[in-house]
Amino acid sequence: MRSRYSADTGRPSCNRCDRRLSCDCSRGGFTRVPMVTDRALTLDLSFNNITEVTDVDLTGHEQLRALSLHGNRLVVIDPSAFNSLWSLEELDLSDNQLTALDPRWFSKLGALQQLNLLNNPYSCIGSAPVFDGLVRLRRLAFGGPALREIQRGALSGVSQLEELTVHANNLTRYESGALAYVWPLGRVTLSLHGPFLTDRALASSVLADVSYPETPMVLEDLYLIGNESVKPFYETAKRRVRYITFRNLFISDETIVRLLVVVNGVPVISFIVDNVTLTGEGRWERANWTDHRAVDEFVVRNVVVLDVFKFVSFLQLQFLLQYPRKVSVINSKAFVLPCPTSSLLMNLQYFDLSDNLLTDMTLTETLCNGNGTLKDLRVLNVSGNALKSLSTVSRLVTKLRKLTHLDISRTDYSFMPQSCPWPSTLRHLNISGAKLTTVTPCLPTTLEVLDLSNNDLKDFTVALPSLRELHLSGNKFLRLPPGNLFLNLQALTIQSNTLNMFDRSDLQSYKRLSNLQAGQNKFVCSCDFVAFLQSTIKGDGDVQLTDGEESYVCDSPLYLQGEQVGQVHLSVVVCHRVLFVSVSCGVALFVGVLLCILLWRLHAFWYIKMTWAWLKAKHSSRRRQRLRDDPSSDALLTFDAFVSYSERDEHHLFSGSCSHSEAGENSMNPRPLQPLTLCLHKRDFLPGQWIVDNIMSAMERSRRTVFILSENFVQSDWCRYELDFSHFWLFDGDAGGDPAILILLEPLSKDDIPKRFCKLRKLMSSTTYLEWPKRRREGRSSGGVSATL
């Protein structure tokens, strides 16, 4: 789709817009804002080399909802560049080269809800009311390595925010109250590495302005070593902040103890530490007396312990686990958590120990040998550990009477026993990413959601009547599992297997199936499969393909490899081969018969035979010419004439078989003639020899050839055969033959001669021929040859 400014040849164009009017022009190497359709709703120009946005680059895009210029080299933005974007809701100008923020950029963006200005080289914010008028703004991010000062008017005009992000690692000046007038404030993220190290009063002032009891606070890039480094947290404790998250934290055991003392008694509900580097010796005694009974969620993720051999343990921090209902220790190289006493983990409902170093033996200790101590546990995640025995984990959880979700994915399970004990409450089971090769009745029949993706399974023969969702992607299934095993299945995922095809009957065996994801398989695009899948893509039937049309690609036949099944068009020849061959053969037979009839009517067979005769005549023409030119060749001429006639006319011509003298003696001519030696086929042709050879031999040994023409002669196959050959030899000027003598036994015009005897017809038109006397035709004698012969 093209822009209305297509006449502006100085600007590039971008035609990467989909049907939803979302234009992805990222990473296109553009140095200017490209032209796109003015109906675009989203425009992604990230990761290009654009340095300037002019006043006309975005003119006409009144419908645009989202614009991203992230990761360019923007230095200049015209004050009116965004004036036409009245409907814009999201604007991303992060990671550019903007040294100052101009309030005029946003003056017409009354609908703007999300603005990202991170990582630009401006050093001060608040000297002008940059965000004044953005009354609908809900997400704001600003700051970067160059930010040094935040003045009091920084957020002037902003009344409330769902999320505020400030990167101020190098902040040196902060006017108290600069961030204090936004309420309600849904979530605040602060990067204050420098202030926590060098100016803790400044850090305290910032925390004081954004600390509210119900506002989750995320603190990034902190280096907390020593008691002084935690002083800013007195402000959060004073304002009783309930949700605290640390990211990219470097901290010592001593500082952790001090922090726990600072927030002692504060009703912190959620305490999350993500990407933490810990140093020290693991001395926690001074923290034992602190009160953190309000903690409901405790999460530790991606922990690295420096000098781990010096660490005693974390056992003295077990008191932190007395009250939380949700505990996560993820990717922290934990190999065991001691079995809790009755006072620990008594409220635990969610327990995540994924991506650690647990084994079957240490998990047995952590879960108290399956004695049911964690009686309220509902969700257990031990994925990504070195577990090998499925029967062990089933035994450990069988007494957890409230357990509904169990994740044991990405483990080393390679064998599934025939039977396993499970709690009757288990509804969700994830064993994906293991090494299972078979499925057995070990699976609990109470399951509603089962994930067996990325194993080595080839079939599924276990009935699970309560199952609603089944995930089998990344296995080796050749066909869909039988639908009669899953009476309530509603969603099936079986991508990236070795499926060749499936049809409507396969889907109809699933009584309640509504969502299917079966793409990224090696489909054989047969006619039936293509027709079925295309109708399913269009929405025919009860099953929806929720993974998109582009996921279904042909693997064979070779000429369709890589083509989307939905775009394939197969011909009738491919799809109805038997019918096509039958019809083709029938048509060919009909055409063949019709052609034979046509060739017969056009005497084509005669022309073919005569061509062969002509070739033979040509071959022997030189020999015949030499014989005729040689004076001594008369001795080789046996007959005076070769007579060609119809047997039906024989009673008009001869009274019997002709001998060497009988021809003259039986002639109707009253004058005595010198006896003539005639060659007659009935008498002189050699029996058993090919007729053409007999004719050629007779003509070569005769001085003349006499044709007795009549209606019978023209209609006789025998005479016509003799005439066919002589037609080429005698009437061909190159053959060297003497002219034939034509005798009309009865009146016969040249029009009565078949058209294929073209030279005979011509000869009758140009050469004198003889007519049999009328009285001889009407007489009763056998007749003879005229005396002029």
C-alpha positions in Angstrom: 0.0 0.0 0.0 1.3 3.4 -1.0 1.2 6.7 0.7 -0.6 9.7 -0.6 2.8 11.5 -0.8 4.1 9.1 -3.5 5.0 12.0 -5.6 7.7 13.0 -3.1 10.5 11.1 -4.8 13.1 12.2 -2.3 11.6 9.9 0.4 11.8 6.1 0.4 8.7 4.0 0.6 7.9 1.0 2.9 5.3 -1.5 1.7 5.6 -4.0 4.6 2.1 -3.5 5.9 -0.2 -6.4 6.8 -4.0 -6.7 6.6 -4.4 -5.3 10.1 -2.7 -2.1 8.8 0.4 -2.7 11.0 3.5 -1.6 9.1 6.8 -3.1 10.2 9.6 -1.0 8.7 12.2 -1.8 11.3 15.8 -2.6 10.3 15.2 -1.3 6.8 18.3 0.9 6.6 16.1 4.0 6.2 17.7 7.4 6.7 14.5 9.3 6.4 10.9 8.5 7.5 9.6 6.3 4.7 6.2 6.7 3.0 3.5 4.3 4.1 -0.2 4.1 3.7 -2.0 6.9 5.4 -4.4 4.3 6.8 -1.7 2.6 8.9 -2.6 2.0 12.6 0.9 1.1 13.8 4.3 2.1 12.4 7.5 0.5 13.5 10.6 2.4 12.4 13.0 1.0 15.0 16.6 0.2 14.4 17.1 2.4 11.3 19.4 5.3 10.6 16.9 8.1 10.7 18.4 11.4 11.9 15.5 13.9 11.4 11.7 14.0 11.5 10.4 16.9 9.4 7.1 18.7 9.6 5.7 16.7 6.6 7.1 13.2 7.2 4.0 12.1 9.2 1.4 14.4 7.8 -1.8 12.6 6.9 -1.5 9.9 9.5 -4.5 10.9 11.6 -5.4 7.2 12.3 -2.0 6.2 13.6 -2.2 4.6 17.0 1.4 3.6 17.7 4.8 4.9 16.4 8.2 3.6 17.3 11.4 5.4 16.4 13.5 3.4 18.9 17.2 2.8 18.1 17.7 5.4 15.4 20.0 8.4 15.3 17.4 11.1 15.8 19.0 14.5 16.5 16.3 16.9 15.2 12.5 16.6 15.5 10.6 19.5 14.0 8.3 21.2 16.6 5.2 20.3 14.5 6.3 16.9 13.4 3.6 15.1 15.4 0.9 17.7 15.1 -1.3 15.5 12.8 -1.1 12.4 15.0 -4.2 13.2 16.9 -5.0 9.5 17.6 -1.5 8.5 18.7 -1.6 6.4 21.8 2.0 5.0 22.0 5.2 6.9 21.1 8.7 5.4 21.5 11.7 7.8 21.1 14.2 5.8 23.2 17.9 5.2 22.3 18.4 8.2 20.0 20.5 11.3 20.1 18.0 13.9 21.4 19.9 16.4 23.6 16.8 18.3 24.7 13.1 17.7 25.0 10.8 20.1 23.3 7.3 20.5 24.8 5.9 21.4 21.4 6.4 17.8 20.2 3.6 16.6 22.5 1.3 19.6 22.5 -1.2 18.0 20.0 -0.9 14.5 21.4 -4.0 14.6 23.6 -4.7 10.9 23.2 -1.1 9.8 24.1 -1.1 7.1 26.8 2.5 5.7 26.6 5.7 7.6 26.1 9.3 6.3 26.2 12.2 8.8 26.2 14.9 6.5 27.7 18.6 6.6 26.9 18.8 10.0 25.1 21.6 12.4 25.9 19.5 15.1 27.6 20.9 16.0 31.0 18.0 17.9 32.5 14.3 17.4 32.7 11.8 19.8 34.3 13.2 23.1 33.1 10.1 23.3 30.8 6.7 21.6 31.2 7.5 18.9 28.7 4.4 16.7 29.5 1.9 19.5 30.1 -1.4 18.6 28.4 -0.8 14.8 28.3 -3.8 14.2 30.6 -4.3 10.7 29.3 -0.7 9.6 29.8 -0.5 6.4 31.8 3.0 5.0 31.1 6.1 7.3 31.2 9.8 6.4 30.9 12.6 8.9 30.9 16.3 9.2 31.8 19.5 7.6 30.8 23.3 7.8 31.4 23.3 11.5 30.6 20.6 12.6 33.0 22.0 14.7 35.8 19.2 16.8 37.0 15.5 16.5 37.7 13.7 19.7 38.5 10.4 20.3 40.3 8.3 20.7 37.1 9.4 17.5 35.6 6.0 15.9 35.7 3.9 19.0 35.5 0.6 18.2 33.7 0.7 14.5 34.5 -2.1 13.6 36.9 -1.8 9.8 37.3 0.3 7.0 36.0 0.1 3.3 35.8 3.8 3.0 35.4 6.7 5.4 35.9 10.3 4.4 34.9 13.3 6.7 35.8 16.8 5.8 34.8 19.0 8.1 37.0 22.1 6.1 37.7 24.2 9.3 37.3 21.8 11.7 38.9 23.6 14.5 40.9 20.8 17.0 41.5 17.2 16.4 42.5 14.6 19.0 43.6 12.5 17.6 46.3 8.9 16.9 45.2 9.8 16.7 41.5 8.1 13.2 41.3 5.8 13.6 44.2 2.6 14.9 42.6 1.6 11.9 40.6 -1.3 10.0 42.2 -2.3 7.4 41.9 1.0 5.8 40.9 0.6 2.2 39.8 4.2 1.0 39.6 7.5 2.8 39.8 10.9 1.5 38.6 14.1 3.4 39.6 17.7 3.0 38.6 19.7 4.8 41.2 23.1 3.2 41.2 25.1 6.4 41.6 23.0 8.1 44.3 23.0 5.0 46.5 26.8 5.0 46.3 27.7 8.7 46.6 24.6 10.7 47.7 22.3 8.7 49.9 20.4 11.9 50.9 19.5 12.4 47.2 18.4 8.8 46.9 16.3 9.1 50.1 14.6 12.2 48.6 13.7 10.4 45.4 12.4 7.3 47.3 10.4 9.6 49.6 8.6 11.2 46.6 7.5 7.9 45.0 6.8 5.6 48.1 3.2 4.7 48.7 1.9 1.6 50.5 0.1 0.2 47.4 2.7 1.2 44.8 5.0 -1.6 43.9 8.6 -0.4 43.8 11.3 -1.8 41.6 14.9 -0.8 42.3 17.6 -1.6 39.8 21.4 -1.6 39.5 22.1 -1.2 43.3 25.4 -1.8 45.0 24.6 -2.3 48.7 27.7 -2.9 50.9 27.7 -1.7 54.5 25.1 -0.4 56.9 25.1 3.1 55.4 24.0 1.9 52.0 20.5 0.9 53.3 19.7 4.3 54.9 17.4 5.4 52.0 15.1 2.5 52.8 14.1 4.2 56.0 11.9 6.3 53.7 10.2 3.2 52.2 9.8 1.7 55.7 8.3 5.0 57.0 5.7 5.0 54.2 5.1 1.3 54.7 5.8 0.2 51.1 4.4 -3.3 50.7 5.9 -4.5 47.4 9.6 -4.3 46.9 11.6 -5.8 44.0 15.4 -5.7 43.5 17.0 -6.2 40.1 20.7 -6.5 39.3 21.6 -6.3 43.0 25.1 -6.7 44.5 24.8 -7.2 48.2 26.6 -8.7 51.2 25.2 -10.9 53.9 25.8 -8.1 56.5 23.8 -5.6 54.4 20.9 -8.1 54.0 20.7 -8.4 57.8 20.7 -4.6 58.1 18.0 -4.3 55.5 15.8 -6.9 57.3 16.2 -4.8 60.5 15.2 -1.6 58.6 12.0 -3.1 57.4 11.3 -5.0 60.6 7.6 -4.9 61.3 6.8 -3.2 58.0 3.9 -5.1 56.3 5.9 -6.0 53.2 3.7 -8.4 51.3 6.0 -9.2 48.3 9.7 -9.4 48.4 11.4 -10.2 45.1 15.1 -10.4 44.3 16.1 -11.0 40.7 19.7 -11.3 39.5 21.6 -11.0 42.8 25.3 -11.4 43.5 25.9 -12.3 47.1 29.1 -11.9 49.0 30.1 -12.7 52.6 30.2 -15.7 54.9 26.5 -16.4 55.4 26.2 -15.0 59.0 22.5 -14.2 59.7 22.2 -14.4 63.5 21.2 -10.8 64.0 18.2 -11.1 61.7 16.5 -13.9 63.6 14.5 -11.6 65.9 13.0 -9.5 63.1 9.3 -9.8 62.3 8.2 -10.3 58.7 5.0 -12.2 59.2 3.3 -10.0 56.6 5.4 -11.5 53.7 3.1 -13.4 51.4 5.4 -13.8 48.4 9.1 -14.5 48.6 11.0 -14.9 45.3 14.7 -15.3 44.7 15.9 -15.7 41.1 19.3 -16.0 39.5 21.5 -16.0 42.6 25.3 -16.1 42.4 27.3 -16.6 45.6 30.9 -15.3 45.5 33.4 -17.4 47.5 30.7 -20.0 48.1 33.2 -22.2 49.9 33.2 -19.5 52.7 29.5 -19.6 53.0 28.1 -21.4 56.0 24.5 -21.9 54.8 21.1 -20.2 54.4 19.5 -22.3 57.2 19.3 -19.3 59.6 17.1 -17.5 57.1 14.4 -20.2 57.3 12.3 -17.9 59.5 11.5 -15.9 56.4 9.6 -18.9 55.1 7.2 -19.2 58.1 4.4 -17.2 56.6 4.6 -16.8 52.8 2.1 -18.6 50.7 4.2 -18.3 47.6 7.9 -19.2 47.7 10.2 -19.3 44.6 13.9 -20.2 44.6 14.7 -20.2 40.9 18.1 -20.8 39.2 20.0 -20.4 42.4 22.1 -23.6 42.4 20.1 -24.9 45.4 20.6 -28.7 45.8 18.5 -29.2 48.9 16.0 -27.4 51.2 15.7 -29.2 54.5 12.4 -30.7 55.4 10.5 -27.9 57.1 9.2 -28.3 60.7 5.6 -27.8 61.5 6.1 -24.1 62.0 7.8 -23.5 58.6 6.0 -23.4 55.3 2.8 -24.1 57.1 0.9 -21.7 54.8 2.7 -22.6 51.6 0.5 -23.0 48.6 2.9 -22.2 45.7 6.4 -23.7 45.7 8.8 -23.1 42.8 12.3 -24.8 42.9 12.9 -24.8 39.2 16.3 -24.8 37.5 18.3 -25.8 40.5 20.5 -28.8 41.4 17.9 -31.1 43.0 18.1 -34.8 42.6 15.6 -37.6 43.5 17.4 -38.0 46.9 17.5 -34.3 47.8 13.9 -33.8 46.6 12.9 -36.6 49.0 14.4 -34.5 51.8 12.8 -31.3 50.6 9.3 -32.9 50.4 9.7 -34.7 53.8 9.8 -38.1 52.2 6.2 -37.7 51.1 4.7 -37.6 54.6 2.3 -34.8 53.6 3.9 -32.0 55.8 3.1 -29.4 53.0 -0.6 -30.1 53.4 -1.8 -26.9 51.8 0.5 -27.0 48.8 -1.5 -26.5 45.5 1.3 -25.8 43.0 4.7 -27.5 42.9 7.3 -26.7 40.2 10.6 -28.7 40.2 11.3 -28.4 36.5 14.8 -28.1 35.2 16.4 -30.3 37.9 18.3 -33.6 37.6 15.4 -35.8 38.4 15.3 -39.3 36.9 12.6 -41.4 38.7 9.0 -40.6 37.8 7.7 -43.1 40.4 9.7 -41.3 43.1 8.1 -37.9 42.5 4.6 -39.5 42.3 5.2 -41.2 45.6 6.4 -37.9 47.2 3.3 -35.9 46.2 0.6 -38.6 46.6 -0.2 -37.3 50.1 -0.4 -33.7 49.1 -4.2 -33.7 49.2 -4.7 -30.2 47.7 -2.1 -30.4 44.9 -3.6 -29.4 41.6 -0.6 -28.3 39.5 2.7 -30.3 39.1 5.5 -29.2 36.8 8.3 -31.8 36.4 9.4 -30.7 32.9 12.9 -30.4 31.6 14.1 -33.4 33.7 15.8 -36.7 32.9 12.8 -38.9 32.9 13.2 -41.6 30.3 10.9 -44.3 31.6 7.2 -44.3 32.7 6.2 -47.1 35.0 2.9 -48.9 34.4 1.3 -47.5 37.5 1.9 -44.5 39.8 0.1 -43.1 42.9 -1.1 -39.5 42.5 -3.3 -37.2 44.6 -6.9 -37.3 43.4 -6.9 -33.5 43.2 -4.2 -33.3 40.5 -5.5 -31.5 37.4 -2.4 -30.1 35.6 0.7 -32.1 34.9 3.7 -30.9 32.8 6.3 -33.5 31.8 7.6 -31.7 28.7 11.2 -31.6 27.7 12.0 -35.0 29.2 13.1 -38.2 27.4 10.0 -40.3 27.5 9.5 -42.8 24.7 6.2 -44.4 25.8 3.0 -43.4 27.7 1.5 -45.8 30.2 -1.5 -45.9 32.6 0.9 -44.3 35.1 -0.8 -41.0 34.1 -3.5 -39.9 36.5 -7.0 -40.1 35.0 -8.1 -37.0 36.8 -5.9 -34.7 34.6 -7.5 -31.8 32.8 -4.3 -30.4 31.3 -1.4 -32.6 30.2 1.9 -31.3 28.6 4.1 -34.0 27.0 5.8 -31.7 24.5 9.4 -32.3 23.4 9.7 -35.9 24.3 10.3 -38.9 22.0 6.8 -40.2 21.9 5.4 -42.0 18.8 1.9 -42.8 20.0 -0.6 -42.3 22.7 -2.9 -45.1 23.8 -4.0 -44.2 27.4 -7.6 -43.1 27.9 -7.9 -39.8 29.9 -11.7 -39.0 30.0 -11.4 -35.8 31.9 -8.6 -34.2 29.8 -9.4 -30.8 28.3 -6.0 -29.8 26.9 -3.3 -32.0 25.5 0.1 -30.7 24.3 2.2 -33.1 22.2 4.4 -30.7 20.2 8.0 -31.7 19.4 7.5 -35.5 19.4 7.5 -38.1 16.7 3.8 -38.7 16.1 2.9 -40.0 12.6 -0.8 -39.5 13.1 -3.3 -37.8 15.5 -4.0 -39.8 18.7 -7.3 -41.7 18.7 -10.1 -39.2 19.6 -12.1 -41.8 21.5 -9.5 -41.8 24.3 -10.3 -38.2 25.2 -14.0 -37.7 25.5 -13.7 -34.1 26.8 -10.7 -32.8 24.9 -11.2 -29.3 23.7 -7.6 -28.2 22.7 -4.9 -30.3 21.1 -1.4 -29.0 20.3 0.7 -31.4 18.1 3.1 -29.1 16.3 6.6 -30.1 15.0 6.0 -33.8 14.8 6.2 -36.1 11.8 2.5 -35.8 10.8 2.0 -36.4 7.1 -1.7 -35.6 7.0 -5.0 -35.9 8.8 -8.5 -35.7 7.6 -12.0 -34.8 8.7 -12.7 -38.3 10.1 -9.7 -37.9 12.4 -11.1 -34.7 13.9 -14.6 -36.1 14.1 -13.4 -38.8 16.5 -12.8 -36.0 19.0 -16.3 -35.2 20.2 -15.6 -31.8 21.8 -12.4 -30.6 20.1 -12.6 -26.9 19.2 -8.9 -25.7 19.0 -6.1 -27.5 17.1 -2.5 -26.5 16.5 -0.9 -29.0 14.1 1.4 -26.8 12.1 5.2 -27.1 11.4 4.8 -30.8 10.4 6.0 -32.6 7.2 2.7 -32.6 5.3 2.2 -34.6 2.2 0.0 -32.3 0.1 -2.4 -34.8 -1.4 -5.6 -33.6 -3.1 -7.8 -34.8 -0.2 -5.6 -33.2 2.5 -5.3 -29.9 0.7 -9.0 -29.6 0.1 -9.8 -30.6 3.7 -7.3 -28.2 5.3 -8.2 -25.3 3.1 -11.9 -25.7 4.1 -10.8 -25.9 7.8 -8.8 -22.7 7.4 -11.9 -21.0 6.0 -13.8 -22.0 9.2 -15.8 -24.9 7.8 -16.3 -27.4 10.6 -16.2 -27.2 14.4 -12.4 -27.2 14.8 -10.4 -24.0 14.6 -6.7 -23.9 13.6 -5.4 -21.5 16.2 -1.7 -21.5 15.1 -2.3 -19.7 11.9 -2.4 -20.6 8.2 1.3 -19.9 7.7 2.2 -22.8 10.0 0.9 -25.4 7.5 3.5 -25.9 4.8 3.9 -28.7 2.2 6.9 -31.0 2.5 6.1 -33.1 -0.5 5.7 -33.6 -3.4 8.9 -31.9 -4.3 7.4 -29.3 -6.6 5.2 -28.0 -3.7 7.9 -28.1 -1.0 7.8 -24.9 1.1 4.4 -23.8 -0.2 1.7 -22.9 2.3 -1.1 -25.5 2.1 -3.7 -22.7 2.1 -2.2 -21.3 -1.1 -1.8 -24.6 -3.0 -3.9 -25.2 -6.1 -3.8 -28.8 -7.5 -4.9 -29.6 -11.1 -7.6 -32.1 -12.1 -4.9 -34.3 -13.5 -3.3 -34.6 -10.1 -6.4 -34.9 -8.0 -8.4 -37.3 -10.3 -5.7 -39.4 -11.9 -7.8 -42.6 -12.5 -10.7 -40.6 -13.9 -8.4 -38.5 -16.0 -6.6 -41.6 -17.5 -10.0 -43.3 -18.2 -11.4 -40.2 -19.9 -8.1 -39.6 -21.7 -8.0 -43.2 -23.0 -11.6 -43.0 -24.0 -11.0 -39.7 -25.8 -7.8 -41.1 -27.4 -9.6 -44.2 -28.6 -12.5 -42.1 -30.0 -10.0 -39.8 -31.7 -8.0 -42.8 -33.0 -11.1 -44.4 -34.5 -12.2 -41.1 -35.9 -8.8 -40.5 -37.4 -8.7 -44.0 -38.9 -12.0 -43.4 -40.5 -10.8 -40.0 -41.8 -7.6 -41.5 -43.1 -9.6 -44.2 -44.8 -11.9 -41.7 -46.4 -8.9 -39.6 -47.6 -7.1 -42.8 -48.8 -4.2 -42.1 -46.6 -3.4 -45.8 -46.3 -3.2 -45.9 -50.1 -0.7 -43.1 -50.1 1.4 -44.8 -47.5 1.5 -48.1 -49.5 2.3 -46.2 -52.7 5.1 -44.3 -51.0 6.7 -47.7 -50.2 6.1 -48.9 -53.7 7.5 -45.7 -55.1 10.6 -46.2 -53.0 11.1 -49.7 -54.2 10.4 -48.6 -57.8 13.0 -45.8 -57.4 15.5 -48.3 -56.1 15.3 -50.5 -59.1 14.8 -47.7 -61.7 18.5 -47.5 -62.7 18.6 -51.3 -63.3 15.5 -51.1 -65.4 16.9 -48.2 -67.4 20.1 -50.0 -68.1 18.2 -53.1 -69.3 16.1 -51.0 -71.6 19.1 -49.1 -73.0 21.1 -52.2 -73.6 20.5 -53.6 -77.2 21.1 -57.1 -75.9 18.4 -56.7 -73.2 15.6 -57.8 -75.6 16.6 -61.3 -74.7 15.5 -60.6 -71.2 12.1 -59.3 -72.2 9.8 -62.3 -72.0 6.4 -60.7 -72.7 5.2 -58.3 -75.3 2.7 -56.8 -72.8 1.5 -57.1 -69.2 -2.3 -57.0 -69.2 -4.0 -55.6 -66.1 -7.8 -56.2 -66.0 -10.6 -57.1 -63.6 -11.6 -60.7 -63.3 -15.2 -59.7 -63.6 -14.4 -58.5 -67.2 -12.6 -61.7 -68.0 -15.5 -63.2 -69.9 -15.6 -60.1 -72.2 -11.8 -60.4 -73.0 -10.8 -64.0 -73.2 -12.4 -67.3 -73.8 -9.9 -69.1 -71.5 -6.4 -69.1 -70.4 -4.1 -67.4 -72.9 -1.0 -69.1 -74.2 1.8 -67.4 -76.2 -0.3 -67.6 -79.4 -3.8 -67.6 -78.0 -4.0 -63.9 -77.6 -3.7 -63.3 -81.3 -5.8 -66.2 -82.3 -8.7 -65.4 -80.0 -8.6 -61.7 -80.8 -11.8 -60.2 -82.2 -9.7 -58.5 -84.9 -10.6 -60.1 -88.3 -7.1 -59.6 -89.5 -4.5 -62.2 -88.7 -1.9 -60.9 -86.3 1.6 -61.9 -85.5 1.2 -63.9 -82.3 1.7 -61.7 -79.1 3.1 -63.0 -75.8 0.9 -61.6 -73.0 1.6 -61.7 -69.3 -1.5 -62.5 -67.3 -1.5 -62.6 -63.5 -3.6 -65.7 -63.2 -1.2 -67.7 -65.3 2.3 -66.1 -65.0 2.6 -64.8 -61.4 4.8 -66.9 -59.3 2.8 -68.5 -56.5 4.1 -67.7 -52.9 5.8 -64.5 -54.0 4.9 -61.1 -52.7 2.3 -59.4 -55.0 4.4 -56.3 -55.4 7.5 -58.3 -56.4 5.4 -60.2 -59.0 4.1 -57.0 -60.4 7.5 -55.5 -60.6 9.0 -58.6 -62.2 6.1 -58.7 -64.8 6.6 -55.1 -65.7 10.4 -55.4 -66.0 10.0 -58.4 -68.4 7.3 -56.8 -70.6 7.6 -54.2 -73.3 4.3 -52.6 -72.6 1.6 -52.5 -70.0 -2.0 -52.6 -71.0 -4.8 -51.5 -68.7 -8.3 -52.7 -69.5 -10.3 -49.9 -67.8 -13.9 -50.4 -66.7 -16.1 -49.9 -63.7 -15.1 -53.3 -62.4 -11.4 -52.4 -62.8 -11.8 -49.2 -60.8 -13.7 -51.0 -58.0 -11.4 -54.0 -57.9 -8.9 -54.2 -55.1 -6.7 -56.5 -57.2 -6.6 -54.2 -60.2 -6.2 -51.2 -58.0 -3.2 -52.8 -56.3 -1.5 -53.4 -59.7 -2.4 -49.9 -60.8 -1.0 -48.5 -57.5 2.4 -49.8 -58.2 2.4 -49.0 -61.9 1.1 -45.5 -61.1 4.5 -44.7 -59.6 6.7 -46.7 -61.9 5.1 -46.3 -65.3 3.8 -42.7 -64.9 6.9 -41.4 -63.1 9.1 -39.6 -65.6 12.2 -40.6 -63.7 11.4 -44.2 -63.8 12.1 -44.5 -67.4 9.1 -46.7 -68.2 7.3 -46.6 -71.5 3.8 -45.1 -71.6 1.0 -47.5 -70.8 -1.7 -48.4 -73.2 -5.2 -47.6 -72.0 -8.2 -49.5 -73.3 -11.6 -48.5 -72.2 -13.8 -51.6 -72.1 -16.8 -49.4 -71.5 -17.3 -45.7 -71.7 -15.4 -44.1 -68.8 -14.5 -40.5 -68.2 -11.6 -39.3 -66.2 -14.0 -38.1 -63.5 -14.8 -41.8 -62.9 -11.1 -42.4 -62.1 -10.4 -42.0 -58.3 -8.7 -38.7 -57.5 -5.7 -40.5 -55.9 -4.7 -41.7 -59.4 -3.8 -38.1 -60.3 -1.3 -39.1 -63.1 -3.7 -41.6 -64.6 -6.4 -38.9 -64.8 -3.8 -36.6 -66.3 -2.8 -39.2 -68.8 -6.4 -39.8 -69.9 -6.6 -36.1 -70.5 -3.5 -35.8 -72.6 -2.9 -39.3 -74.1 -4.9 -41.2 -76.8 -6.6 -44.3 -75.4 -8.4 -47.1 -77.2 -12.1 -48.0 -76.8 -13.3 -51.6 -77.0 -15.6 -52.0 -79.9 -19.2 -51.7 -79.0 -20.2 -54.8 -80.7 -17.5 -56.7 -78.9 -18.8 -55.3 -75.6 -22.3 -56.5 -76.5 -21.2 -59.7 -78.2 -20.9 -63.1 -76.7 -17.4 -64.0 -77.7 -14.6 -63.7 -75.2 -13.0 -60.8 -77.1 -9.3 -60.0 -77.5 -6.9 -57.2 -77.7 -7.1 -54.7 -80.5 -4.9 -55.3 -83.5 -3.3 -51.9 -82.9 -1.6 -53.5 -79.9 
